[in-house]
């Protein structure tokens, strides 16, 4: 069961490395991984040459993005995010995006960038925003937290099925996430698993 975003080394997961924070992270050649400067770290870490080197080895750049309430000035977060967007364009890598309260700005940046798909992890945007964003190279990932919130059903139904991903983020059990998503979508878990595996191949084929 593909897990698009995990902070733990789990099988079938894209393991996320918070650059400058998870410095001890050791990964073998088989492991799918993403590396990014989290907006929470935007005041203390920047996308230097050594970042670009690690990014060149990663499957995705991220998580990175914009987080309105986190306390780091937005101009600073956006500066670090834009450095990573430029690297994703140069290296032609898809991105894993963290976004809290900044969906409008995020879509403006997406429209201006030529990088491959941006996967919005932990997406809890409005259904209108999801439909608009889906006109561009954007995919969407949900975890247990989003699937248990009140608008879960309307969000998952607004996402085009070929742009849907699931994740554990800080959690452990991707099976529970697939089970709940399948229940909300009234589909079989196996069909959802097959669809998401297909979605993932589409993303990797862009690289
Ligand atoms: Zn995360």
Boltz pocket constraint, residues with backbone or C-beta under 6 A from the ligand:
constraints:
  - pocket:
      binder: B
      contacts: [[A, 5], [A, 7], [A, 16], [A, 63], [A, 169], [A, 170]]
      max_distance: 6.0
